[in-house]
Amino acid sequence: MAKDKQTKATFGKSARVISDYANDLIFEQPRENLLMQEFISYEWTPHGMKISRVKRKFSKDGGYSDSSSSEIIN
């Protein structure tokens, strides 16, 4: 039987985190001078092209708020 691998890592403040919250898998955590991040997807659907946006805005106090939107372009 193979031995389990032991890994060690050091993460800075801007490292991504392991989370059940899906947006934490694509966005960074707050860090100095980071204002906003956006993830955009383009997808063909039976109704036309679907554009989905997920946006994370960072506040000066170290917090953030996430928003999402989608639209169909015929």
N, C-alpha and C positions, 0 to 999 in steps of 0.2 A: 504494500500500500504506500502511495506517495505521501511525503510529509506535507502538511499545510504550510503555505508560504506566509511568512510574516512580513508585513510591509510597514514602513514608517514614513511619515510625511509631515512637513510643517507648512501650514497655510497662513498667508497674510490676511489682512482685513478684507481684501477684495476677492478672496477665493469663493467659488460657488459652494453651496452647502448641499448635503443630502437631506431631502425633505419630501414629504408626501404632497406638498403643494407644487403642482406642475410648473408654474412660472419660475420657481426657484431653480429648476433644471436648465432654463435657458438664459436667465438673467443673473447678473452679479449682485452681490450685496452692496449696500451703500459704501462709498469711499469718497475721499476728498476730491472736490471739483467735478464729480460725475453728476451730470444734470438729468440725462434721460437715455434710455435704450429702447429700441423698437425692433420687433421681429415681424416680418411680413411674409405671408405665404400666398402663392397664386396657384389656383387649382381649377381644372376643368370639371364642370358639373353638367347634368342634362339641361339646366336652365341658363347656362352661360358660364363665364369665368368668375370664380369666387375669389375675392381678395380679402384675406383675414389679417388683421393687425393686432398685436399685443404690445402694449406700451407700458414701461415702468418709468415713472417720474420720481426723482429723488429730492428730498427736502434738505434744507441746511441743517436740521436737527438730527440727521442720521436716519430718518425714516424714508418710506417710499409708498407710493400708491400705484396699483396696477389697473389698467383698463383694457378692454378689447372691443373690437368692432369688426363687422364683416359686411360685404356688399357683393351683389351680383351685377356684373357688367354683361349686357346682352350683345 
